[in-house]
Structures are given as structure tokens and as C-alpha cells.
Amino acid sequence: GVGKTFVYIIDTSSSMAGSRLKVAQGQLKASLRLLQPNQQFAVIFYNDEFRERLKLRRQDGPAMYFATDVNKELAGNEVDRITADRGTAHMPALIEAISLKPDVIYFLTDGDEPELSPAQLAEIRRLAGGMTIHVIKFGDGTLSSRGPSWLERLASQSNGEFREIQISN
């Protein structure tokens, strides 16, 4: 992604448990390492509710952190601590990410389900304006429908890319 501000949304519902979460954590940390010190980032963890925004040094901090080596290392440590549980609700986390007004959002999930409706996708498009939303799906390679999934439509409508990483749990 191109920009100065980045938000990572990572699905921590129970369906992400095991190898999916491990691979997602690795992808997120690898992406953080590529950020430059003048860029800023935030990480949002979610399951069936907006769970939490990553806090460095276990205290309330700014909405976004500069990508210094120290902050990237602290963030990586926090990302490693997260566990997967409960159900999935994508919309609250997406709205939280958009509210931070980043240039780019990375949405990491295994979830085709529950699908966002066309009305919810339209609401995201309206709220996101010109933000780019990249979607990384951690799946098993099975197709849930013949047409583009809602995850593919979400990326497409926001000039983002959709990528699937196949994981066998």
C-alpha cells in the first residue's frame, strides 16, 4: 500500500484459531516491518465485537503510532499475544478502522461468513471515501459462491487488492 497511515484489522474469531491465526500474525508483522519511521499505523483486533485497538506499553496512547523500530517490535510482541475466540462481526471493526482516517486499510480474515450485505458494503464505500482497503483472506481454497465474494467486492470497491492465502487447519 502507498500512504503515510495504515490500519490493520485482524479477525480473532474462533475460526481463525490455529494455523490461520499464526499465518495472519506473521503476515501482519512482516508488513509492519516494511513501514518507515515517518509512517503511522494502528492494529485492530476483533471477533463478534470490536475487541480492542493495539496499545503499546499497555497504556492508552495515540490513535496511531509512528513506525519506529521500537514501536514495531512492541506491536509485534502484542500481536503474538492475541488469541482467537468467539464469533465474527466484521462491520464494527471496519467502521472503527475507517474512523481513524488512514490512507490504507489491511483487512485480514478467514471469513466469508457472516457476509456483509450490499447495503453494508455501500455504507463502507460511503464512509471510506478514497481510502484503499486491501483484503487478505486466510482460507482453505474452497469457493463459497460462483460470483465474487463480498470480500472481493470490498477490495474492488475501494481500489484495493484481494489475496487469498490457503491454509489447511
Secondary structure, DSSP 8 states (H G I E B T S, - for coil): --SSEEEEEEE-SGGGTTHHHHHHHHHHHHHHHH--TT-EEEEEEESSSEEEE--GGGS---SSEE--HHHHHHHHHHHHH----S---HHHHHHHHHHT--SEEEEEE----S---HHHHHHHHHHHTT-EEEEEEEE-S--S-SS--HHHHHHHHTT--EEEEE---
